[in-house]
Every structure is written in C-alpha cells, then in structure tokens.
Amino acid sequence: MDRETLIERLMAENEEFQHLRQEHQEHDRELEALKGTAPLSVSQQWRVSELKKLKLMAKDRMESIIRSSAVNA
C-alpha cells in the first residue's frame, strides 16, 4: 500500500490520526496568520514558538501511526 493510500485509510478509520491531522492544520493556519503580523509582540513570538513545537509533536505522532500501520498492512 502506498503512503497516500495509507494516509487516506487512516483518515477514514483512525480517530487519533484524524484529530492529529486537524490539530496540525489548525496550528499551521494560526502560524500563517501570525506571520502576517509585523512586528510580532513578545507574546506573539512565544505563541509562534509554541505552535511550531505543537505542530512538530502532532507530525511526529502521525508519522509514528503511519509507520505502525504500514508494518501491519
């Protein structure tokens, strides 16, 4: 099974994966909105840093689910 097919299957069948993907996209949208703000306040800079970490954590967990599912497929 190729990666895209696996991701589609996970989106349809795995609630954790669905939640992580939605969370990742929400963080990405918020980051893009903050990038349009110049200059960033200290609290906005902190939020950008926090969002990047949260995005990475979600992506890492999604990759873990993909790897695990690929082995079991």
C-alpha positions as CSV (number, residue, x, y, z in Angstrom):
1,M,0.0,0.0,0.0
2,D,1.5,3.4,-0.9
3,R,1.8,6.2,1.6
4,E,-1.1,8.3,0.2
5,T,-3.5,5.4,0.3
6,L,-2.4,4.6,3.8
7,I,-3.0,8.2,4.9
8,E,-6.4,8.2,3.3
9,R,-7.3,4.9,5.1
10,L,-6.0,6.3,8.4
11,M,-8.1,9.5,7.9
12,A,-11.2,7.3,7.4
13,E,-10.6,4.8,10.2
14,N,-8.3,6.2,12.9
15,E,-9.8,8.8,15.1
16,E,-6.4,9.7,16.7
17,F,-4.9,10.3,13.3
18,Q,-7.9,12.4,12.2
19,H,-7.5,14.5,15.4
20,L,-3.8,15.0,15.0
21,R,-4.1,16.0,11.3
22,Q,-6.8,18.5,12.1
23,E,-4.7,19.9,15.0
24,H,-1.7,20.2,12.8
25,Q,-3.7,22.1,10.2
26,E,-5.2,24.4,12.8
27,H,-1.7,25.2,14.2
28,D,-0.5,25.8,10.6
29,R,-3.3,28.3,9.9
30,E,-2.6,30.2,13.2
31,L,1.1,30.3,12.3
32,E,0.3,31.8,8.9
33,A,-2.0,34.4,10.4
34,L,0.7,35.4,12.9
35,K,3.3,35.7,10.1
36,G,1.1,38.4,8.6
37,T,1.6,40.4,11.8
38,A,4.7,42.6,11.8
39,P,6.4,43.2,14.1
40,L,5.4,40.4,16.5
41,S,4.9,41.2,20.1
42,V,6.7,39.2,22.7
43,S,3.6,37.1,23.4
44,Q,3.1,36.5,19.7
45,Q,6.7,35.4,19.3
46,W,6.2,33.0,22.2
47,R,3.0,31.7,20.5
48,V,4.8,31.2,17.2
49,S,7.4,29.1,19.1
50,E,4.7,27.1,20.9
51,L,2.8,26.5,17.7
52,K,5.9,25.2,15.9
53,K,6.5,22.7,18.7
54,L,2.9,21.6,18.8
55,K,2.9,21.1,15.0
56,L,6.1,19.1,15.2
57,M,4.7,16.9,18.1
58,A,1.5,16.2,16.0
59,K,3.5,15.4,12.9
60,D,5.8,13.1,14.8
61,R,2.9,11.2,16.2
62,M,1.2,11.0,12.8
63,E,4.4,9.6,11.4
64,S,4.6,7.0,14.1
65,I,1.0,5.9,13.4
66,I,1.8,5.7,9.6
67,R,4.9,3.6,10.3
68,S,3.0,1.3,12.6
69,S,0.1,1.0,10.2
70,A,2.4,0.3,7.3
71,V,4.0,-2.6,9.1
72,N,0.6,-4.0,10.0
73,A,-0.8,-3.5,6.5
